[in-house]
Amino acid sequence: MARAWHLKSRPVAMPGPENFELKELPDVPLAQGQFRVRNAWLSVDPYMRGRMSDVKSYVPPFAIDAPMQGGAVGTVIDSANGDFPVGAQVLHMAGWRDEAVVGPELMPQKLPEIGVPLHHWLGNLGLTGATAYFGLLKVAEAREGDVVFVSAAAGAVGSAVVQIARNKGMTVIGSAGGPEKCAWVRELGAAACIDYKAGPVLPQLAEAAKAHGKGGIDVYFDNVGGEHLDAACALARDFARFAMCGMIDVYNDGKPQEMRYLIRLVSARIRMQGFIFTDYLAHMGEFQADMGEWVRAGRMQSRETIHDGLESMPDAFLGLFRGANTGKMLVRL
């Protein structure tokens, strides 16, 4: 019997085990156009926290007492859709479960056989890599010679941004939590990485920008918000561009953030733009060509923090907010 994690209740602040319930799924026949997938890997992503709250957003909230959703890859085991035959490997949005009945509403993508491990389609070759690529190159319009500041640079999206920027001839300053993560960010090609756990962000960023960026930054890729965003405002050069991907610092506490340097948006003429990767689906061909070349040439590294078994999904998800991952957080089934 297939099983799925359901949202049992909506968290007020930091989610806990009490908000989740693992339940069996009914065995339903396939309608025309649907197919059944046995999932092999589940994606674990910070944006899922927003869907646990009943607020208006770019995707609807998870329903109470209904299976949760997220990225997943697996193999078709039964099909009523000629485009997705038995044996095909598929990327889709029916995660948080071990088997899924998938239709067009779950955005399935039949995966080409290019000789990469299946879980890479949840990382640099999938939504994660596309988010980094479009945010950096389309939203922030980053270009060769720019100084790019990336928060959560040891995370899934952040580590991809670091490498894309390096591959495009930019200077990168990353931020990560702890010496080990910072060492990995520098290994990926960052000129410097500040350790936000070692002290306030702003003076560390100022020192790195002085050494590697002539005292300022041209682009900020924000995964964190809060103190990182304020430091980026303080050190932004005129006409800097900010790609606002996420604000994991403020997803759970609900507290107002002190922004001492936000006023510089006016004087420095900073452009700040939020985005989601689906805004740029028309450019997927460009992304796949660039990313595919970089992956084949060994110019894109990836690390994964892997939890095993469907039962571990909530623990993996909550680990995102403790900084428990380096690179992509995944659950292996």
N, C-alpha and C positions, 0 to 999 in steps of 0.2 A: 504494500500500500504506500503510495506517495505521501510525503509529508511536507508541510510548509510552516514557516514562522508567520504568525498572525500578530497584528498590533492589538494587544489586550486593553491598553489604556494609554492616554496621551500624557507624556511626561510634562511636568511643570518646569523643571530646570534640567539637570543632567539626567538622562534616562538611566534606568536600572533594570535588573532582571524581571522585576514585577510588571514591566510594560510589554513583555513578550510572552507568547505562548506557542509551543510547537504542537501542531494538530495534524491529524490525517486528512488527506484530501479525498473527496469522493471520486470513484472511478467512472468518468463520464465518456460516452462515445464521441468520436471526432466528427465535427461538422465539416462539410465540404470546404476546403481551403485551409483547414487546420492540420497540425502535425504534433506528435508527442516527442519531447526531447528528454533524454536522461542527462542531467547536468553533470559536468565534470569539475567546473570551477565557478565560484561565485565572487563577484566584485563587491568590495566593501568601501563605501565612499562617504565623505562628510555631508554631502548634500542630502543624504537620506534623513539626517536629523530634521531638516526643514519640513519634510513630508510627514513627520510624526506629529506636527502641530496643525491645527485646523485654521490655517491662515491662507489668504490669497497669495499665490506664487505662480511661477512659470510652469509648474506641474501641480496637479491636484494632490491634496494630502492623502496619505494612506487612510483607508476606511477602518473603523474599529471592527474587530473580529473578522477581518478579511486578510488573505495572504498579502504579505508585503512584496515589493518589487525592487528590482535592481538588475544590473548587468550580469549576464551569465553566458557561458559557452558550454556546449555539449553536443551529443550525437542524436540524430533522429532515429527513433526506434519504432515508430508507426506513423503512417502519413496518409492524408487525404488531399495532398497538395503535390502536384507533379513537379513543381519547382524545388521542392524540398524532399527528395526521396529518402527512404530508409538508408542509413549509413552516412548521410551528409552531416558535416560539422557546421554548427550554427551559432552565431552570436545573437542574443535577444535580451529582452528586459524582464523575463520571468524568473528572477533570482529569488533568494531566500527560501528555496525549496530544492528537493532532489530530482523531481520530475515535473514537467510543465506541459500543458496543452497550449500551443502557441498559434496565434493567428496574426493577421496584418497589424492589429492594434499594438502589438508588442515589438514592432519594428525589427523583425528577423532579418538577418543578413547571412546568406550562405557564404562560408569562408573558403577562399581559394587555397589550393595546396601549394604553399611556397616554402615548405620545409622548416617552419618555425614552431616551437612548442605552442600548444593550444592556448595556454593562459596568456601569451603575449598579446592576443587580441583583446584582452581586458586592460592592457597597459599601453605601451608606446604605439602599438598599431591600431588601437581602438579609441574609445571615448577619451581616455586619459591623455594620450598623445595628441589627439585632435584638439582637445581643450587647450593644451599648452601651445600648440602651433597657431591656432586661430587667435588666441588671446594675445600672444606676443607679436605676430606678424600682421594680423588684420585689424585688431582692436587698437593696440598700442602703436602699430605701424613702425615697429622697431627696425632699424637698418644698420648696416655695417658701420662700425665706429661708435655706436651708442654705448653708453654705460647703463647697464640693466641691473636693478636691484630686485631680487626674488625672495619673498618670504616663504617659509616652509619648504626650503630648497632641497631637503632630503626626503620630502614626501613624493607621492606618485607624480602629480602634475608638476610640482616645483622642480624635481630632478630632470624631467623632460624639458622644461623651459631652459634650465641651465645649459643643456646640451644643444638644443636648437639654437640658442643664442650664440654659443661657441661655434657651431657649424656655420653660422651666418656672419661670423667676423665681428662679434660684439664682445665687450668686456663685461664680465658678470661678477656681481657681489651677491653672495647668498647669505641666508640666515637659517640657522638650524639649532637644535637643542642638544648640546653636549659635544665634547671633543671628537668622538668617533663619527658622529654624523657630519660634523664640519669637515673632517678629513676626507670623507667620501665626496662631499660637495666639491671640494678642491680637486679631487681626483677626476671628477666629471668635467673639469675645465674652468671652474670659477677662479678668478684671480684672487679672491678673498672670500672668507666665510666668517660671519660674526656668530658668536655663541650667545643667544639671547638668555640662556640660563646663567651665564657668567656675570651679567650686569645689564644696565639699561641699554636699550637698542641705539638711541641717538648718538651718544659719544662713540660707540664702536663703529657705527655706520659712517660717522664723520671722519674717523681715522682711516677707514678703508677707502672712502671716496677721495680723501686727500692723496692717498698713496697710489690709487689706481684710476681715479676718475676726475682728476683736476678739481676736486672739491665738491662735486655734485653728481647727480644722476639725471639721465635723460628719460628713462623708462622705469616704471615700477610695476611688477606683476604681483598682485596682492592675493594671497591665500589666507591671510590671518586677520587683517584689520587691527584695530586698537593701537597699541604702542608702535607697531611697525608702520602702520599707515601714517601716523603722526610724524614719525621720523622721516619718512619718504617726503612728506609735504615740506618739512624743514629744509631738506637738502636738494629739492628738485630745482633743476635749472629752468630758465624761461622756456615756456612751451613744452614742458615735459608731458608725457602721456602715461596715464595710469590705466592698466587693464585690471578691472575688479572682478576676480574670479570667485573668491570666497572670503569669509571672515570667521574662521573656526574659533577664534578667541572669544567671540560674543554669541555663539550659537546657543549656549546653555545658561549663561548667568543672567541675561536680560538687563544688565546694569548699563546706564549711560556711560559712554566712553569719553574721557577727557582728551580733547583735541586742541592743543595749544597752538598748532601751526596750520590749522585748516584755512586760516585767513589768507595764506599764501596762494591758495587757488586763484585768487583775484590778481594779486600783484605779479605772480610768476606766470599767469595765464595758463595754468595747468589744466589739461583735459583729462577728465576722469570718466570712464565708461564701464558700466557693468555689461556682462554678456553671458550667453550660454552657447555651447558648441553648435547646437542645432540652428543658430542664426546663420551659420556659414556652411550649410550642407552643400550649397552650390560649388564650394571650393574643395570638396572631398577628393576629387581627382588630383588636384595639386598637392594636397597633404599626403595622399597615399604614394604618389610618385617620389616626393622628397623623403618621406619617412622610410619607405621601402628601400630606397637607395642607401640611406644612412644605416639601416639595420643590417643590410647585406654587407656593407663595407666595414661593419664593426664600429661605427661612429655614434651609436646609441647604446649605452649600457642600461641595464635595469636590475634592480634588486626587488625582492619580494619578501614580505613578512607573511608567512603562511600558517593558518590554523587548519587543523584537520577535522573533518566531520561536520555534518549539518548542525549538530548540537552546539558547535563552537561559534556559530554566526553572531549571536549577541555579544559574546566576549570580544570577538574581533572588532565589531562595530564600536563598542565602548572604548576599546584600546586606541582608536583614532584620537580621542579627546584627552588621552593621557600621554600622547606622543610616543606610543608603544610601537610604531611602525617606522621602518626605514624603507623607502620606496613604496611600492604598491601593497596594500593590505588585501589578502585573498583568503578564501576558504576553499580547500581542496576536498572534494567528495570521493 
